[in-house]
Amino acid sequence: MPEKTKLTVRIDRTALDRAKRYAADHNTSLSRLISEFLAMLDVEAQPSRTPILSRLTGILPAEASARHLAEAFVK
């Protein structure tokens, strides 16, 4: 098990309250939520591969552009 340490951060009260509600709604602690988020950060990965980016990669043809997407949603 990795060694744990205490961290003090300053955060906007509104953001903290929202994060606490999110953690409670997902049956986890704020510490675990933050730890898991930080563990997902891979500073050496280029470009960043978040889970959502990994799922979306490759679903559009290579020639698709922002204009193609805009036209698809305007119809």
N, C-alpha and C positions, 0 to 999 in steps of 0.2 A: 504494500500500500504506500503511495507517495506521501512524503512528509507534508503536513499541513502547516500553514502559517497564517497569522492574522494580518489583515490589510485595512487601513483606514483610508476612506475616500470621501470626497465632498461631492454631493450631488443635489440637484434641485429637488426640493421637497415634493413637488408634484410628480416628478419622474420616479422618485423613490416610492411614493404611495402607489403609483400605477404598477411598478415592478412588484411590490409586495402583494398586491391583488392578483397579478398574473401568476406569481408563484403559488399563492394559496389556491387559485382556481385550477392549477395543474398539479396539486398535491406534492409540491416540492418546497424546498427552502430557498430563500433568496441567495444564500451562499452557494448552494448546488447549482442554481440557475446561472449565476455569474461564472462559477467554475467551468460549467459545461460550455458556456459561450466562449470563454477564453481558450478552452481546449480546442475549439473548432478553428481558432485563428492559426493559420499556417503562414508565417511571415516569409517563408521561402517559396511558396507556391505562386506562380505567375501564369496566367491571371488567377485571381482568387476563385476557388471552386467551392462555393457554398452548396448545400444540398439542393436548393431550388435551382441554382444555375446548372448543376449537374443533370437534373431532370429535364431542364429545358434545352440543353445543348443538343443541336442536331435536328430539332423538330421542324425547322424552317429550311427551305432550300437555300443554297449559298448565294443565289442571286437576289434574294429578298432584301428589300430596303425599307427604311422607315416610311417612304411613300407608299410602297406596296401594302404595308400594315395599315396605314391610315385609310387607304382606299377600301381595304377589306372590312374595316369596322364602320365606315361611313355608309355603306350600302344598306 
